[in-house]
Amino acid sequence: MYLVVIAWLYVTFMMALAEATSSHGSLLGAAITFALYGLLPMGIVVYILGTPARKRQLRAQQAAEQAAWEAQQAAPPLGAAPDAGGEAPAATSAATATVRKEA
């Protein structure tokens, strides 16, 4: 693909050079010729032909982010206790006494 783009830019550069050196041409006309016959059309062609590659790259990036998020959600955080659900553990030992009000 890039070979065709380079070849077309070479052709349009030669057209612009011929216009710049001709007796009826000008540098402004050569610049306009190169921009409108070479740079603008080839920029559009490269953008259109590069769209599938950009879409593939975006999908691969999104899939990698999704896989990383799922792996993070599946694994418990490092150093977390088994009861790290956000609630206090239940008192199960006999050493813990209940507090009562005096009458």
N, C-alpha and C positions, 0 to 999 in steps of 0.2 A: 504494500500500500504506500509506504513512504517513498519508494522508488518513483512511483508515478507522480507524487506530489513534488519531489525534487526536480524531476524532469520538466514538469509543467512550469514550475517557478523559473527554471533555467530558460525555457522558451520565452516566457513573459519578460524576463530580464533582458534577453536579447532584443525583443520587440521594443522595450523602453530605451535600450541603448541605441538602437537604430533611429528611434524618434528623436532622441537627444542630440545625435550627431548629424541629423539631416538639416538641410538648409531651411526647410519650412517648419521644423519642429522646435520644441523648447524643453527646458528641464522640467517645467511644471507639467507639461503634457506627458513627458516620460514618467514622472512620478505618478500621475493619475492613471496612466496606462498600466503600470506595474501594480498599483494598488487595486484597481477595479478588474483587471484581467487575471491577476495572479494571486495576491494575498487574500482578498475577500472570498473568491470562490473556493480556494484551497482550504481556507479556514473553516468554511461551512462544511466542505466534504470531510475533512478530518474530524470535525465535531460529530457529524452524523455517523460516520463509520466507526467512531470510537465509543458510541453509546452502548452497544452490547457489552463491551469490556468493562465500562464503568458500572453497569448494572450487575455484572457478575461479581465485581469487587465489592460492591455495596452489600449484596446478598451474603457473600462469604464473611464480611465483617459483622453483619447482623447475626449470622448463625454462630460465629465465635463468641460474640457478646452474650447471646442467649445461652449457649452451653456453659460459659463461665458463670452466669447468674444462677443457672440450675445447679451447678456443682457447689456454688456457695450456699444455696438454700438447702441442699441435701446434707451437707456436712455440718456438724455442730461446731460452734466457735472453739478455738483452742483454749484449753484451760477451763472450760465450763464444767460445772458440777452436773451430775445427772439430774438434779432437781432444779436446774436453772430456768424454770418456767416462769419466774417472776413472783412466785408465792413463797412464803416462809415455810420451812419444813415443819411437819407436825411433831409435837413433843411426844416422844415414845419412851423416854427413860423414866425410871422411878424416882430419880433424884430431882426431877422437876416437880415442885409442889404447886398446887393451885393457890391463888390468893383469894382470901375471903374477907368480907367486911365483919367488923366486930359488932355485936348487937348491943 
